[in-house]
Structure formats: structure tokens, C-alpha cells
């Protein structure tokens, strides 16, 4: 497990499948800013059987609260484009009561450090609805720079939504960590 001060990141285990099935189908967890299309429970089982939610193309890590070990959300990373080593990252704080406490920022920061320390990547990117101010703030606290707006890129609740596009380069991360 990757450990921060209040949260840790770990791979999905078979014991986590009921939690994943509940959260991927819960509109309250997805909130008003994520795509509103739900994942059926059998798809969770299929992805578990296929690759355990972890391969070179994409990984899902669970955010665990270090006080009691409970799963409170997840982070993901995946290839941003086939022709680069760049990765896109994302996060969801599934436990609504835990939102607004800086836990998503800590989890995203752990993921950023993990990727730059262990993967041969030069660029991380993330995107979120222009209405998702909390997620944009998470990215900025992790050192991401706003690059612009992608128009009509995500389908949410029957309409296409514009998204912020942010990135962080290895050299910027190294400077933040005092490794330049």
C-alpha cells in the first residue's frame, strides 16, 4: 500500500468487488460532474476476471482511510494517447461524507508521485467538468497547470459538457519535490 498521512492507495482485491459494484452504480457517488452512465455489476466481475483492474493500459487503485482501513474512493491512471507515454489520471471520493477534507488531494498526490517515481512518463494530464471546482482545485494543489478548455468532451445527464484540461510535466514535479 502507498501510504500518505491520512489515506493510502492499494490495488483492488476480490473482497472489494461488492464495494465497487455499489459505487459504480450509485448516481450520488458519481455526482453531477461525472458521466451519468452507470456500470452494470456484471462488468465489475468481467474486469476483475480480465485483469484485476490493473494492467499497463490502466490501473484502478482504491483510496483507503488509514484510521480504519475503510475504502472511501478510488484513483485511476490510463494511457492518455497511444502515441505517447503520457498518462491521464482521475479520482473519485465515493464516501460523500469524506469530501472537502483534502483526502482526494492527498490521494491524487500519492498517485502522481507513484507514477513519476515508477513509470517512464514525462506528462500527466487530467480533466474535469468546468463546473467541478473541487476537482480542479485538487489538480492545482498537486501542481497541475491549466492548459485550456475542451469543448463538449464529456456526456453528462443528456448533454455534452466542456472540461478543463490540466497537465503536469516531470520537470515541474521534480522542481516541486526539490529534485531538479
C-alpha positions in Angstrom: 0.0 0.0 0.0 1.2 3.5 -0.8 0.8 5.5 2.4 0.1 9.1 3.0 -0.7 10.8 6.3 -4.4 10.1 6.2 -5.0 7.9 3.2 -3.4 5.0 1.4 -3.7 3.6 -2.1 -3.9 -0.1 -2.8 -4.9 -2.5 -5.6 -8.4 -3.8 -5.8 -8.9 -7.3 -4.2 -11.7 -9.7 -4.7 -13.2 -8.6 -1.3 -13.6 -5.1 -2.8 -15.9 -6.2 -5.6 -19.2 -5.6 -3.6 -18.0 -2.1 -2.8 -17.1 -1.4 -6.5 -20.5 -2.7 -7.6 -22.3 -0.4 -5.2 -20.3 2.7 -6.2 -20.2 2.4 -10.0 -24.0 2.2 -10.0 -24.7 4.9 -7.5 -25.5 8.3 -9.0 -24.9 10.1 -5.7 -21.3 8.8 -5.7 -20.8 9.9 -9.3 -22.3 13.3 -8.5 -23.4 15.9 -11.1 -19.9 16.2 -12.8 -19.1 12.7 -13.9 -20.6 10.9 -16.8 -24.0 9.7 -15.7 -23.8 6.4 -17.5 -23.6 3.6 -14.8 -21.6 0.4 -15.0 -23.7 -2.8 -14.5 -22.5 -5.1 -11.7 -21.5 -7.9 -14.1 -19.0 -5.6 -15.8 -17.2 -5.2 -12.5 -16.9 -9.0 -12.4 -15.7 -9.1 -16.0 -13.0 -6.5 -15.4 -11.9 -8.4 -12.3 -11.6 -11.6 -14.2 -9.9 -9.9 -17.2 -7.1 -8.1 -15.4 -8.0 -7.4 -11.7 -8.4 -3.7 -12.6 -4.6 -3.4 -13.3 -2.6 -3.7 -16.5 -0.2 -1.5 -18.5 -3.1 0.3 -20.1 -5.0 1.3 -17.0 -4.9 0.8 -13.3 -7.6 1.5 -10.6 -6.3 1.9 -7.0 -8.6 2.2 -4.0 -8.3 5.1 -1.6 -8.3 3.7 1.9 -8.7 5.8 5.1 -5.7 4.9 7.3 -7.6 5.3 10.5 -9.9 2.3 10.0 -8.9 0.9 6.6 -12.2 1.6 5.0 -12.4 2.2 1.3 -13.5 5.8 0.6 -12.8 6.3 -3.1 -10.5 5.4 -6.0 -7.9 6.8 -8.3 -7.2 5.8 -11.8 -4.5 6.2 -14.4 -4.5 5.2 -18.1 -2.7 5.9 -21.3 -3.6 9.4 -22.5 -2.9 8.6 -26.1 -1.5 5.6 -27.9 1.4 7.5 -29.4 2.9 8.9 -26.2 3.9 7.7 -22.7 1.6 10.3 -21.2 -0.9 9.2 -18.6 -4.2 10.6 -17.6 -5.3 10.4 -14.0 -8.6 10.8 -12.2 -10.1 10.4 -8.7 -13.4 9.9 -7.0 -14.2 10.4 -3.4 -17.0 7.9 -3.2 -17.7 8.4 0.5 -19.7 11.7 0.3 -19.1 12.4 4.0 -15.3 12.5 3.4 -15.4 15.1 0.7 -14.0 18.5 1.3 -11.3 17.4 3.8 -8.3 17.3 1.5 -8.3 13.5 1.2 -8.7 13.5 -2.6 -5.8 15.9 -2.9 -3.7 13.6 -0.7 -4.7 10.5 -2.8 -4.1 12.3 -6.1 -0.7 13.5 -4.9 0.2 9.9 -3.9 -0.7 8.7 -7.4 1.3 11.5 -9.1 4.4 10.6 -7.0 3.9 6.9 -7.7 3.7 7.5 -11.5 6.7 9.8 -11.8 8.8 7.6 -9.5 7.9 4.2 -11.1 6.7 4.8 -14.7 8.6 6.2 -17.6 6.3 9.1 -18.2 7.0 12.8 -18.8 3.5 14.1 -18.7 0.4 13.6 -16.6 -2.9 15.1 -17.5 -6.4 15.3 -16.0 -9.7 16.8 -17.0 -12.9 17.7 -15.3 -16.2 19.4 -16.0 -15.9 23.2 -15.9 -18.5 23.1 -13.2 -16.4 20.8 -10.9 -14.5 23.4 -9.0 -13.4 21.0 -6.2 -11.7 18.6 -8.7 -9.9 21.5 -10.4 -8.6 22.6 -7.0 -7.3 19.1 -6.3 -5.4 19.2 -9.6 -3.9 22.6 -8.9 -2.9 21.6 -5.4 -1.0 18.7 -6.9 0.9 21.1 -9.2 -1.1 20.8 -12.4 -1.3 23.7 -14.8 -4.5 24.7 -16.6 -4.0 24.4 -20.3 -7.4 25.3 -21.6 -11.0 24.1 -22.1 -12.0 21.1 -24.2 -15.4 21.8 -25.7 -18.2 19.3 -25.4 -16.0 16.4 -24.4 -18.0 14.6 -21.7 -21.6 13.4 -21.9 -23.3 14.1 -18.5 -27.1 13.9 -17.9 -28.1 14.1 -21.5 -25.8 16.9 -22.6 -22.2 17.4 -23.7 -20.1 19.4 -21.1 -17.0 21.4 -21.5 -14.0 20.3 -19.4 -10.9 21.9 -18.0 -7.6 20.3 -19.3 -4.7 20.4 -16.9 -1.2 18.8 -17.0 2.0 18.3 -15.0 5.4 17.6 -16.5 8.1 15.5 -14.9 10.4 18.6 -14.7 7.7 20.6 -12.9 7.1 17.7 -10.4 10.9 17.3 -9.8 11.1 21.1 -9.1 8.2 20.8 -6.6 9.9 17.9 -4.9 13.3 19.7 -4.8 14.8 17.1 -7.2 15.7 19.5 -10.0 
